[in-house]
Amino acid sequence: MKVVKNNDKKVIITPPPQSRVPIETPDNLFTHHVNMVVVGKRGSGKSVFISNYLRMLKEAGKLDRLIMISATAGSNYALLESFGVDENDIFDPEDKDIPNKIIKLIDEERDDWVQYLNDLEEWKQYQKILHDDRINVNNIDPYYLLKFSDEYGNPVKPESKYGHRPIIHCFLDDCQSTPIFRNRKFLNCILRQRHMGQMPYKKNNKEFCGAIGISFYTAVQNLKSTSSGIFKALRNNATQCVIVGKTKDVSELDDLYESVGGEIDKEQFMKAYEYATSDKHGTLVIDLHPKKGMPYLRKNMNEMLYFET
């Protein structure tokens, strides 16, 4: 093959400037937003793995609101209580209107955040006026005095609901063979998860970049079953695949291997799988978008699996 290189800078493809606002997470957690798929037989510990990961996010201050899609969520009091799940954020997977409800929820969180940012801009302007010796206090617009003062006339700085841009998560549990996995609009929500709740554009203001977005966590017993599996598009857009416990389905292991086949060979994958699932509730975590320096494979969340190249 003969290659002729054109050094004209005008025809060189360069990536655009980063427009999304990243969610900074501790090094041992994943790059967000995530679309995590957790696979395991009944009673293997799928929900336990997801709940523990959500706990890690909560402790790191990276979980503000959790949506539950589950027919049995109401019986899991400990989980609802620990994450402060509102009863209005629990949806039955039979509900065909779930996508619209999630979109509305995220847009409302976006609107609250945008209102706070706008109020903060006005507050900064108000502070400039207050500290300008050339302006008589009696000439300050009453709008500012009413909006940014308490009942005693003391200045009150605007506060946001969470202290930062909202971070929203959605946990799908016990949804096997329910309409949610056949709901095309819900699939679309997953495919455009990072772009949901888009911010209004303001030139030269990075706070108004990107979107609120949402992370999804799906627990399933079968990855590809026609009756209870999940959309191929959802599987192909997974950021993490987690195998909980041993599986007797060799073809399922082959499917999961294909997700990381370009990074490690089959022998390494099987060696990692056997090691990670050797314990009763051991998990093989396949991180398809690892942070710099982190491996593609882990046992549970705390054992990083590296292979010599």
N, C-alpha and C positions, 0 to 999 in steps of 0.2 A: 504494500500500500504506500502510495506517495502522498505526502502531506505538504501543502503549500500554505504557510501562515500569513495572514493579512494583519499587519500591526496597526492598522488604522483604528484609533481609539473610538471612533464613531460607530464602528460595527461590533465592538466588544460588548457582550451581554454582561451587565452588572446587576446584582441584586438591589432592589429598592431599599430605601432607609427603613429601619424597623419601626412599624407603626403600632404594634400591639404593646400593651403594658404587661410585662411578665409578672407572674405570681411567684415571688421569691420563697422557696421552701428550703428547709434544712437539707444538708448534703445527702442524708440517708433516705430522704423521701424523693418522690418522683417529680419530673418536670410537669407542671400543670399548665393547661387543663388536661385531665386524663379521661380516657374511655377504657376503663378496666373491665375485663371479662374474666370471671372466676368460675372454673369448671370443677365439678366433683360430684360424686354420688351422694345420695341422701344421707345426711348425718355426718358428712365428712368434715365439715367445719368451714364451709364457704362463707356463711354469714359472719362467723367468728373472725375470719381473716379480714373481711371488709370492715367490720365494726372496729377492729383494732387499728386498722390503717386510718380510719376516720378519727379515732381517738388521738392518734399521733398528730393529725392535722389540727384538731381542736386544741391540743396542748401547745402547738406551735403558733396558734392564733390565725390559722388559715382555713377555718371553717366557721362561717357566720350563719349560714342557713342550710338546713338539710331537708330535702324533699324525700318522702318515702312512697314508693309505688309497690304495694304489697297487699294481698287479701288478708294477711295474718299479722300486719304490723301492730294492730291494736293490742295483741296479746303479748307483745314484747315491750313491756313497761320499762324495763331497765334501759333498753336502748333509746327509747323515746325520751326518757327522763334525762339521761346522760348527755344527750345532744340538744335538749331543749326543743324538740320537734313540736311545732304548733299543730293542733288538730286539723287546721285548714290546709296543712302541707302534707297530709296523708291521703293518697289516692288509691282507689281500687283499680286494678289492672283491667277490669271489665269496662271502665269508663272511657268511651271513645273520645271524649273531649279533653283528655289529659294534655295533649300537645298545646292546645289553646290556653289552658290554665297555666302551664309552665311558661309559655311565652309572655303571658300577661304578668305573671309573678316577676319574671326577670326584668321586663320593661318597667314595672313599678319600682323595683330596686334601682334601676338605672336612673329613673326620673328623680328619685329622692337624692341620689348622689349628685346628679347634675344641678339640682336646686341648691344643694350645699355648696358646690363649687361656685355657683353664681353669687350666692350669699357671701361667700368668702372674698370674692373679688370686690363686692360692695363694701364689705367690712374694711378691707385694706384701703379703699378710697376714703372711707369715713375716718380712718386713723390718720391719714395724711392731712385731712381737713382739720381734725382736732389738734394736731401738732403744728399747724401753720400759724405762726404768731401774727401774720398779716390779716387773718380772718377773725372777725368778732364772733364769739360763741352765739350771740343772739341772731346771727345771720345764717347759722347752719340750717340746712333743709330739715324740717321737722320729721320728714320721712326716715332719715337716718336715726334721729333721736328715739323715735317710736320703735323702730325695728331692732336696734342694737342696744337697748337700755332695759334694765330691769325696773321694777316698780319704784325703786329708790333713785333711779337716774344713773345707776352705775353701768358702764359699758359691758356688754355681754357678747363675747365672740361666738360666732356660729359653731355648732358641733355636728358632726355626722353621726349616723346611727351606729356604725361599727368602728369609727376612727380611721377607716381606710376604705378603698374601693371594695364593694361587696364581693364576697367569695362564696359561691353557691354550689351545692353538691346534690346529686340525686342517686338514691340507692334503690335498685330494683331487686326485690326478694320474693321468692315463692310466686314467680310469674310464669312458670312453665305452662305451656298450652293455653295461655290466655290471649285475648285480642290485642294486647299491647305489642306483642311481637309481630303482629300482622298489620299494625297501624302505620301506614306509609308516612303520614305526617309526623309521627313520633320518630320514625327512622330519620326523617329529614332534620329533626331537631338534633339528633346525635351527630349527623354528618356536618352540621354547621354550628356545633356547640360553641366553638371559640368566637363566633361572630354574632351570637345572640345578645340582644340588649346593646345594640350599637350606639356609641356615643355621638352626639352632634359635633360636627367638625368646627373647631375654632383655630384660626391661623395662629401659629407661633405659641400655642398653648398645649403642651404635652399632656396635661391632665385630661384633656378631652379626646385623647387618642383611643383607638381600639374599641373594645366592647367589654361588657361585663362577663359574658360567657358562663358556662356551667360544666361541671365534671360529672361523668356517669360511672356507676359501679353496678355491674350486672352479674348476678349469681345464677348459674344454670347447671343442670345435671348433664345435658348433652349439648355439644357444640354445633353439630350439624344435623341432628334428627329433624326430619320433615315435620313431625308432629309437635315437637317441643323445643327444637333448636332455635337459633337466632339468625337474623338476616346475614347473608354473605357479606353485604356492604358493611354491616356493623362489625363483623369479625375482621374484615380487611382493614377497618379503621381503628382497631383496638390499639391502644398505646401500651397496654400491659395484658398479657395472658397469664393466668395463674392456675396451675394444676394443684388441686388439694387432694392429697391421698393418692393411692394407687388406682389405676384404671385398667380394666381388662380389654378395653377397646384399642387395639393396636392401630387401627386406621386413624383414630382420633389423635394419637401420639404423632403419627405421620403428618397430619394436618397442622398440628402445633409446631412441629419441627420446621415445616416449610416457611413459617413466619420468621425464623432466625437462620434458615439454611445458608444465607449468604455470609453469616458472621462466624459460625462454628460448624464443624462437620457432624455427621449423624452419630458417630461414636462418642464424641464429646457430649452431645445433647443427651444421649441415653445414659451416659455415666452420671451426668448431673441430675437427671430425672431419678435414677435409682438411689442416688445419695440423698437427694432432697426429700423424697417420699418414703425413706426407710423408717421414719417414725410414724406413729399412728395418725397424727394430724399434720404431718410434714407437708410443706408446699414447695413446688418449684415455681419461682417467679421469673417470668420472661419479660424483661423491660425492653420494649422495641425502640424507645427513645431515651436511652440512658444519658445522664449528665456526663460531662467531660470527666474522664478518669474512672467512671463507674462501669461495672460489667453488665452484660446483657442478662446474666443468670444469677439468681440468688436462691439460697435455701431460706424459706420464711422471709423476714425482712432484714435479718441481722448477719447472715453469712453470705459474703460475696464470693462468687465462684469464678475464678480466673483459670484460663488455660494457656499453656505456653504455645507460642506460634513458631 
